[in-house]
């Protein structure tokens, strides 16, 4: 076990977008396939229910009704129903939006933050440079970076708890763990934030364990589990939306290494429908 305090985890998806498979998986099909907007509800023994990301919400359509934000929805076609929301998912677990005290944001792309306004009591945990990379962008540059500022609440900064680089927050997840930048988010060994930048600046994955399994929620370090299992990088065209192609490839290699060295760890890409169908609700079944 790489973490020390067990939690419970429920994987869900709030809607999905569609893209040609070959863009996300070299040698993939030319036809479009669905990519669920995954999120996780983590039940912590002390801090209660915590979200990692939120998936889509109806607010995305409001924010993309006019140019230049409308470009986002045309580039990334979205399928979403209100019953797909993270709030609705939580209700199935017997939880209310007000029960969520913390939302961990892997990064600030619209498909990961669109539902944050549904949780008015939550505080936000993220790597500082993830927000710094997008907060001052102009309208066109923000859309190109996948960031829609209106998805965040007006009091976002007041409710923010960015992960600091203080020595007590740094940790190691075992000598063989291939990722170097690891943070003990609550200081109890339960949730380890892992820098997996490249797709987006300051993108953070989450290492945790339940009583039964170890999990690494790797955000968008890959779009599918086939990518690291078969060592198939995305098409070169996918680099257009990456914050740093070289960093992406370095962390891709580390993810492959993690899978090879720790095959028992359940690696969960945010948009992998196979993983969600196997270990979560899937988000695509009708």
Steps between C-alpha positions, in 0.01 A plus 500: 500500500638842399262701721429442868140601574225317309202682349195401297463599136212522253574573134249679280469710186293812434434487126752440225659657195589340167823499301657282230676220684824536303565843655531351848647161411757462226370253243143537628184517294405798286145482634392703802474333840360628831726624778317516834561804719611302800508603864539321832328519836746407774373430851769602747479367859544851646417751225195320364405501130748669266476545124780471249374718212132527407455412133257707292196697611228699324698817573747399230233566237424842648868592498548387140190664352697785342834553332780456572398240762269335246812370328554270798174315444553471124850361543388271782141380435335421834212267588353571842171455685414649840473152650866446405617768744734439791224626732263234369770235535560600861128479575522134404757462777275676749702822487404864443705770329542670837672187634801563276761696697785467251533474123843403372550643151740301286522795258281778361363367172126547461416130514656480847364817663158555340308385808684686777228764542265221609698468824477832687649365824809343344856623514732440206832316509736518202861562405556879490665507160198326345288808569783746446537365146144596401370771733635797300439370148304708252177362350651327196803365686276369779283305255812360335614389847162335568419746781163670546534746788124536548477140617674599824304674778566867573648409840732236357817653643346546845412131504830381358747283692782463247754229575814671624861395454567505875736218607235326711279458192769327296517124531617185328272223377768230519848488351379335179213744439601672174344843562712744700264782596262353758298688765326363811183703461352455849822405678365158597625287211150450359511703179825563320492766228734419212616751239419356156536820295528508123141481384445804720738703715489394865271203435467285811419132528398330823646188661281328760395163630183333618486190718515292181706684238756772425386765251680764297256751354727640230271774361580556128853358504345256252150485353461124533652205682593349164751781456725397789427127474588490130748791515311696236549874521244744361521623144742786444200726430392462863807700594322816386298507824785397732669751727837326453551211259837396643362492853199303378724234348717479813196440718354258246817292534475518879142376486608205285776431753253519790273247332791264438646529851168504688253304285261467795434877507174595333595789272197716421519750210221757527358423155538122472161335454647148539626586848175667600296207373719258694540692828234772497166597355636553150296812433410382149235235561151610408 
